[in-house]
Amino acid sequence: MDISSGLVRTSRPPGRPSRRRVGLLGGTTTAGDCALAARLLIGNDGLVEGDSIRAYERTFAQFVGVGHAFSFAAARVGFYGLLRALGIGEGDEVLLQVPTHIVVANAISYTGARPVYVDCRLDTYNIDLEDAERLITPRTRALVLQHTFGIPADLSGAAELADRHELVLIEDCVHALGATFGGKQLGGFGRAAFFSTEETKTISTTMGGVVTTDDGELAADLARFQASCSPPPAGLVRRYLAKLISYHLLTEPHVHRYTRPLYELAGQRQPLPRPTTAEEIRGLRPPEYERRFSNAQAAIGLRQMERLEENLAHRRKVAAAYRERLAASGLRVPEWPAEAQPAFVRYPVWVEDREAAERKVRPHAVLGKWFTSVLEEATSPSVGRYEAGSCERAEAAACHLVNLPTHLRVTSDDIDAITAALGTA
């Protein structure tokens, strides 16, 4: 059965090479999102403060199925505020898996607590709970459960482990908006969860994050932390809106084959704001770290939440087509618990030679390389106090994983081209 039959096909005549190159960015947004961003960019009202923020938070909480949601400038800020609200700080330990991103480890370190790194499984790329239990000490306060690539972790096992050792269970749903476990949305299983709406995620407000919880007392503490955060400068919000529009246009598949080399050539000189600061990749705390979300970004987030189900349905069809074809080619594809339904922000594939795979796929798509390190984007894993060799499976994954776009611009023809190229890599 052709699982991709419900996906859009391009009008390319049979036998003619495709001139499309699918990017990893831009595919979450639409022309309507860009039109709204342009109106907000031109106007002066509702850029930083306004009613859209609370409406967005209510919509987010309702979707996840919890009582409370709080928006922040980035998911890492919300996670940091959550740790503070939980009283986690100096002398405490927090378990989290690798591979992960340096900003997650940083948020723990900024509180004075110590991140304790747990190895991953190579079937789901999620946390190895047996390894986590081995690392628990009297100082361990919390277990961060990352749902890598949108693949739900073993929530039943994690909840049992956390209860047995009296740990706070925190879900890292940065990749996993819309994924479910036992028919229930991720983000409502632990004491709290944090989500990202940064430019690479399932919905994009260029930057942004949300913390969700059903705990009323914790929610009151999070509300106080949010109120203590500074509002974003209007100029920065305008740059975020400009970036959303620019990335949507520059990553259109028929032009991306030309704009991608220009973007790479610009490197650090490109004028648009970057998601990770120079301080963060060195493990340092940047100035103005504790910031709120803007009203303009919330308005765009609300618009994308309205079509989230369509977005997720498309990603599931793309992922199913990748799985069917790549498994038939003998490539290693991810697994997940029987009661889980992933929501792939990107689709991970294990390849023996990543450079060869990238070379083969390059004419058709930008091949994602989350994760090239156990602590993504860090100048060195040691900046997050990671000890080389301590998580061998995660280190292997960082050498062999590539990931494929699943967003709304991926067509059935793109899937044909990408999977055919990977199958010969």
Secondary structure by P-SEA (a helix, b strand, c coil): cccccccccccccccccccbbbbcccccccaaaaaaaaaaaaccccccccaaaaaaaaaaaaaaccccccccccaaaaaaaaaaaacccccbbbbbbccccaaaaaaaaaacbbbbbbbbbccccccaaaaaaaaccccccbbbbbbccccccaaaaaaaaaaaabbbbbbcccccccccccccccccccccbbbbcccccccccccccccccccaaaaaaaaaaaaacccccaaaaaaaaaaaaaaaaaacccccccaaaaaaaacccccccccccccccccccccccbbbbbaaaaaaaaaaaaaaaaaaaaaaaaaaaaaaaaaaaccbbbbbcccccccccbbbbbbccaaaaaaaaccccccccccccccccccccccccccccccaaaaaaaacbbbbbbcccccaaaaaaaaaaaaac
